[in-house]
């Protein structure tokens, strides 16, 4: 199975969110850490893969804050930007 390419920009690495605080920085479970999975790839790959390697804290976060992939975020951002430009 091909794995998505992770975002590795310094800015992306330094960004923190309420999710990070809630998860105490533990985005990966033991299997994900053992396989050297990039935590950001959890937001780029498919849902089954994300849940397989996500920490318990991250899966709990997703129960109340649905998982948004980078593609979904970009689409939402572009739609918002288009709406702003039209107005």
C-alpha positions in Angstrom: 0.0 0.0 0.0 1.4 3.4 -0.9 1.6 5.9 1.9 0.9 9.6 1.4 3.8 12.1 1.4 3.9 14.0 4.6 4.1 17.7 4.9 7.5 18.6 6.1 7.7 22.3 6.0 9.1 24.0 9.1 5.9 26.0 9.5 3.7 22.9 9.4 5.9 21.3 12.1 5.7 24.3 14.4 2.0 24.9 14.2 0.1 23.8 17.4 -3.6 23.4 17.8 -6.1 22.7 20.6 -5.9 19.1 19.3 -2.2 18.9 20.1 -2.8 20.2 23.6 -5.7 17.7 24.2 -3.6 14.8 22.8 -0.5 16.0 24.8 1.5 15.7 21.6 0.7 12.0 21.4 -0.8 11.7 17.9 0.6 8.2 17.2 0.1 4.9 19.0 2.9 2.5 19.7 2.6 0.7 16.3 2.8 4.1 14.5 5.8 5.1 16.5 7.5 1.7 15.9 6.9 2.0 12.1 8.1 5.6 12.1 4.8 6.9 10.7 4.8 10.6 10.2 2.0 12.0 12.5 1.0 14.5 9.8 0.3 11.7 7.4 -2.7 10.8 9.6 -4.4 13.8 8.0 -3.4 12.9 4.5 -4.2 9.2 4.2 -7.4 7.3 4.3 -9.5 7.0 7.4 -8.7 3.3 8.1 -4.9 4.0 8.1 -5.3 7.1 10.2 -7.3 5.2 12.9 -4.8 2.3 12.8 -1.9 4.5 13.8 -3.6 7.2 15.8 -3.2 7.4 19.5 -6.2 6.8 21.8 -6.2 10.5 22.6 -6.3 11.5 18.9 -9.1 9.0 18.2 -11.1 10.5 21.2 -10.5 14.0 19.8 -11.9 12.8 16.4 -15.1 11.6 18.2 -16.0 15.2 19.0 -14.0 17.0 16.3 -14.4 15.1 13.1 -11.1 14.3 11.2 -10.4 16.9 8.5 -7.9 15.8 5.9 -5.5 18.3 4.3 -7.5 18.0 1.1 -10.8 18.8 2.9 -9.2 21.8 4.6 -7.8 23.1 1.3 -11.2 22.7 -0.3 -13.0 24.5 2.6 -10.3 27.3 2.4 -10.7 27.7 -1.3 -14.5 27.8 -1.1 -14.3 30.5 1.6 -11.8 32.5 -0.4 -14.0 32.3 -3.5 -17.0 33.4 -1.4 -15.0 36.4 -0.1 -13.8 37.4 -3.5 -17.3 37.2 -5.0 -18.7 39.5 -2.2 
